[in-house]
């Protein structure tokens, strides 16, 4: 998801989570795993890309699994913070759904390596799929459901539809577009495409 602009590096700790070296390791892991594949990516390759000794990785992370898990967690936490901050001023349910879709779609442009990792490597591991589903997918769906329920209460959205079904349809549509971007190299205008996805989701494709 979209990285926070203008990160204040001076405020980051010198060691441990949030430090420059910690972030370098995470960024290197995402890049190398996206290029070589998870099972063909030894910790030494991550360390070399990050410019640190192999043993340094283990000062910050328990294993290669832990590095990947942390990279994914960090990315999604950034996404949720961005959405929460924007929702402070963006109040309309339709506009909020469009914004979620836009940020989600923009992720392939903001960090292509992470998009490749999410659409390919993570899905080759039943363990990572289960972890993602139980943590990030559940939270994503819940955020969307809350917006839909608010829209239903305000009379903007139909009352006879399942907010859960709509939320899963929304995630699935955007996820498929991201797969297309990763596998074909197609570039999407995140804002315009998000608007189209939500238009189809809310209004269908029939005329009138």
C-alpha positions in Angstrom: 0.0 0.0 0.0 1.1 3.6 -0.4 4.1 4.7 1.5 3.9 7.6 3.8 5.4 10.7 2.2 8.2 12.5 3.8 9.1 10.0 6.5 11.0 11.8 9.2 14.2 9.7 9.3 15.6 11.8 12.1 12.8 10.5 14.4 13.6 6.8 13.8 15.5 4.9 16.5 19.1 4.0 15.8 18.6 0.3 16.4 15.7 -2.2 16.5 12.3 -1.9 14.8 11.9 1.4 13.0 15.7 1.9 12.6 17.3 2.6 9.3 19.0 -0.7 9.2 15.8 -2.6 10.2 14.0 -0.9 7.3 16.9 -1.6 4.9 16.6 -5.3 5.7 12.8 -5.3 5.1 13.2 -3.4 1.8 16.0 -5.7 0.7 14.0 -8.9 1.5 11.0 -7.7 -0.5 13.1 -6.9 -3.5 15.2 -10.1 -3.5 12.2 -12.4 -2.8 10.3 -10.7 -5.6 13.2 -11.2 -8.0 14.3 -14.7 -7.0 11.3 -16.3 -5.3 11.0 -17.1 -1.6 12.5 -20.6 -1.7 15.4 -19.4 -3.9 16.2 -16.5 -1.6 18.7 -17.3 1.2 19.2 -15.0 4.1 22.6 -14.2 2.7 21.1 -12.7 -0.4 18.9 -10.4 1.7 21.9 -9.4 3.8 24.0 -8.6 0.8 21.2 -6.5 -0.8 20.8 -4.6 2.6 24.5 -4.1 2.9 24.8 -5.9 6.3 26.4 -9.1 7.5 24.4 -12.3 7.5 24.3 -12.5 11.2 22.9 -9.0 11.5 19.6 -10.3 10.1 19.2 -12.4 13.1 19.7 -9.5 15.5 16.4 -8.1 14.1 14.4 -11.2 12.9 14.1 -14.8 14.0 14.1 -16.2 10.5 13.4 -15.5 6.8 9.7 -16.2 7.5 9.8 -13.5 10.2 11.3 -11.0 7.8 8.6 -11.7 5.1 5.8 -11.6 7.7 7.1 -8.3 9.1 7.4 -6.8 5.7 3.8 -7.7 4.9 2.6 -6.5 8.3 4.4 -3.2 7.9 2.9 -2.6 4.5 -0.7 -3.2 5.6 -0.3 -1.2 8.8 0.8 1.7 6.6 -2.3 1.2 4.4 -4.7 1.2 7.4 -3.1 4.3 8.9 -3.4 6.1 5.5 -7.1 5.2 5.2 -7.8 6.1 8.8 -6.2 9.5 8.4 -8.0 10.2 5.2 -11.3 9.2 6.7 -10.9 12.1 9.2 -11.9 14.5 6.4 -13.5 12.2 3.9 -16.9 11.4 5.3 -19.1 10.1 2.5 -19.4 6.3 2.3 -19.1 6.2 -1.5 -16.1 8.4 -1.4 -14.5 6.3 1.3 -14.9 3.1 -0.6 -13.4 4.7 -3.7 -10.5 5.9 -1.6 -9.8 2.4 -0.2 -9.9 1.0 -3.8 -7.6 3.7 -5.0 -5.0 3.2 -2.4 -5.2 -0.6 -2.9 -4.8 -0.3 -6.6 -1.9 2.2 -6.3 0.1 -0.3 -4.3 1.5 -1.9 -7.5 2.9 1.5 -8.6 4.2 2.5 -5.1 6.0 -0.7 -4.4 6.1 -3.1 -7.4 8.3 -5.6 -5.6 5.8 -5.9 -2.7 3.0 -6.3 -5.3 4.8 -9.1 -7.0 5.5 -10.8 -3.6 1.8 -10.5 -2.6 0.4 -11.8 -5.9 2.9 -14.6 -6.4 5.2 -15.7 -3.7 2.9 -15.4 -0.7 0.3 -17.5 -2.5 2.6 -20.4 -2.9 2.6 -21.0 0.9 -0.5 -22.3 2.6 0.9 -21.0 5.9 1.3 -17.4 4.7 -2.1 -17.5 2.9 -3.8 -18.6 6.2 -1.9 -16.0 8.2 -2.8 -13.2 5.7 -6.5 -14.3 5.6 -6.8 -14.5 9.4 -5.1 -11.1 9.9 -5.0 -8.6 7.1 -7.9 -9.9 4.9 -10.2 -10.0 7.9 -9.3 -6.4 8.9 -9.6 -5.2 5.3 -13.0 -6.7 4.9 -14.1 -5.3 8.3 -13.1 -1.8 7.3 -15.1 -2.0 4.1 -18.1 -3.6 5.8 -18.2 -0.7 8.3 -18.4 1.8 5.5 -21.1 -0.1 3.7 -23.2 -0.5 6.9 -22.9 3.3 7.5 -24.0 3.9 3.9 -27.0 1.6 4.5 -27.9 3.4 7.7 -27.8 6.7 5.8 -30.0 5.4 3.0 -27.2 5.6 0.4 -26.8 1.8 -0.1 -29.5 -0.8 -0.4 -30.6 -2.5 2.8 -31.2 -5.9 1.3 -27.5 -6.7 0.4 -24.9 -8.4 2.6 -22.1 -6.0 3.5 -19.8 -9.0 3.8 -20.5 -10.1 0.2 -20.0 -6.6 -1.1 -16.7 -6.3 0.8 -15.4 -9.6 -0.6 -16.4 -8.6 -4.1 -14.6 -5.4 -3.8 -11.4 -7.0 -2.5 -11.6 -9.7 -5.2 -12.0 -7.3 -8.1 -9.1 -5.1 -7.0 -6.9 -8.1 -6.2 -7.5 -9.4 -9.8 -6.6 -6.1 -11.3 -3.4 -6.1 -9.3 -2.6 -9.6 -10.5 -3.1 -8.3 -14.1 -0.7 -5.4 -13.4 1.9 -7.8 -12.0 1.7 -10.5 -14.6 1.1 -8.4 -17.7 2.9 -5.2 -16.8 -0.3 -3.2 -17.5 -0.4 0.1 -15.7 -3.6 1.3 -14.2 -4.7 4.9 -13.3 -5.5 4.1 -9.7 -8.0 6.9 -9.2 -9.9 6.4 -12.4 -9.9 2.6 -12.1 -11.0 2.7 -8.5 -13.9 4.9 -9.6 -14.9 2.4 -12.3 -14.6 -0.6 -10.0 -16.9 1.1 -7.4 -19.3 2.3 -10.2 -19.7 -1.3 -11.4 -20.0 -2.7 -7.9 -22.6 -0.1 -6.8 -24.5 0.4 -10.1 -23.9 -2.7 -12.2 -23.4 -2.6 -15.9 -27.0 -2.3 -17.1 -28.0 1.0 -18.8 -30.6 3.1 -17.0 
